Amino acid sequence: MNDRDWVALLVQHTLQPGQAVLDIGANAGLFTEPMADAVGAEGQIWAIEPDLVSVQYLLARVPGVMVINVALGDQDGKVDFWIRPTDSRHHSLYRDAVPFPDQAKALKVRVATLDALYRAPTVPVFDFIKIDAQGAEGAILSQAKTALASDAAWLIEFWPHGLACAGWTVDRLIHQVQAFTPYTIDQRRQLQQRTWGEILVECCELPPQAGLNVGLAKPGSPIAERWQACLQERAA
């Protein structure tokens, strides 16, 4: 939902040269490529993608990206990753989250936690983290204490049906990120500051295959200041 509008916002009002960005669920690079352009050669762009076919597209599309061929979740080990042969955007750790689940094919992949990734000595301090993991967002955030404690801003897809397939709810996901201020893009393609109550209501009204992209920033953090400046500029 409104992916391209968020891409435009990230490039114009969020990311700056030299920053470090993590794209979780990068797929073929719809977000990765423009984010890499925004942070420039002096920045760092890391991508998490468990599907090897998507990894090949990603590497061809975004030279210099650091790709980790793994799924993120709430455990370390190996799990089934469910593939929709006709559309890689719908691959998921949860079979029922894939459209036409009876046609989904299981691929055994390595899964790790975001906290484990942060313990690696070569991992930078990320300024921005995007998650689109087809229902695994809650599981990822449940093992992301270091990242959530940082000043990084986030873009997370809130997809009620996918979360339900993973045994999560929107309310439970919101509980993980209460310290952040939520932002969405409205029908006029403008950034909008929201409340978590509004996010919950909007998510409850979504059709089953729709999700809501929500930006998150801690008050006073660098990206929160840029988003607030964007809002003030529009109001002037």
Summary of the structure (lengths in Angstrom):
residues: 236
radius of gyration: 16.7
end to end distance: 28.0
largest distance: 53.0
contacts: 787
relative contact order: 0.14
helix: 38%
strand: 23%
